[in-house]
Amino acid sequence: MGTAENTRPPEAHDQAQIKSFIETMELLRSLDSEFPIQHAISLGIISLHPGLSLTQLAGKTNLTLSTVSRIVGALSEHRANGRPYHLIKVTTSKTERRKKELTLTQKGKDFLAQIENCF
């Protein structure tokens, strides 16, 4: 059984946050009706840490490197199945040839700006 506090109607500020959340989810669905949450989280982390490596992204998301590689492929232009999103760019590090650096494309920046406008 819930307490009275758990069953109260949402206050105005709670409703605004919920509306912002719904708007954000709708924007993600506009990219793909089944846009995975792991993709959204990865996109957000890459936006906060431009130049992040695949290994660093795996650490920050607590996902395996193989899972992160598939996510990065989908978010960039290398998706194996289906159309890629072209939201991030994968480049080779200038200092470490084996390291891939992740940054947002202009499309990715524009998309995240739309999400920011939800809040």
N, C-alpha and C positions, 0 to 999 in steps of 0.2 A: 504494500500500500504506500502511496506517495504522501508526503506531508503537504500541508496547505501551501507551503512555499513552492513546491514542485507543480502544483496544479493551478497556480495563479495565472491569469492571462498575461501575455507578454506586454511589457511596458513599451512606451513609444520608442525609446532608444534600442530596445531589444528588437522591435519590429523593423527598424531601419537597418540593423545589422543583418537580420534575416533576409530582408529584401535585397541588400547588397550581395549576400551570399547567393541567392537565387539568380540574380542578374549575372553574376560571375559564372555560375554553372551553365546558364543559357549561352553565354559567349563561348564557353568551351564546347558546348554541343553544336554551336554554329560551325566549328572546325570539323567536327566529326560527331555524329549522334551518339557514339560510344567512346568518346575521348577518355582514355584511362587516367585515373587519378595520379598514378605514378608518373605519367607524362607531364601532368600539370605541376606536380611538385618539382620534378626535375627542371622544368622550364623556369619556375620561380627561383630555384637555387642558382641556375646558370645566370639569370638576370642579376642576382645579388653578388655573384662572384665571377665576373668576366675573366676569361682565360683559364678557368678551371679545367683540370684534366679529367679524363674518364675515371681514373682511380680515385681522385678526390671527390667526384660526384658520387661514386659508389659508396664512399665512406660517409658522405653527408646524408645520403638517402637510405643507408642500411640495406642496399640492394647488392646483389652479386654483380661482378664486373660484366658477365655475359648478359645479364638483364639490362644493365645500363647501356651496354653497346647496342642492343636492340632498340632501346628507347631513343638513344642519340641518333641512330639511323632513321627512325621514324620522324623525329623532330627536325632532322636536317634534310638531306636530299637522297639518302641512301636506304630508304625503306624497302625491305625484302618483299613484303606482301602489301598491296594497297598503295595508295598515293602518299608520298611524303608530305610533311607539313611545311617545310622550308622556313621554320621559325628560328633555327640556330645554324651556325656555321662552324664547321670543324676544320681547323687548320693545324699544320705541323708547327711545333714550337721552333723558334729561331735558335734557341740555345740547346735544345735536346731533340734530335731528329726523331726519336721514337715516341715522344710525347705529343699527344693531340690536345689542342686547346679549344675550348668551347666558348662561343660568344653568340649573342643574338644577331639575327639578320635584321634588316630594316622592317621586314614584315613582323618579326618577333617583337621588336620594340613597339611598333604600332599596335600590335595585338595587346601587349601588356599595358599600354597607355589606355586602351579601351577598358581593360579590367580595373585599372586605377580609378577611372571615372565612375565606377560603380560605388566607390566608397567616399 
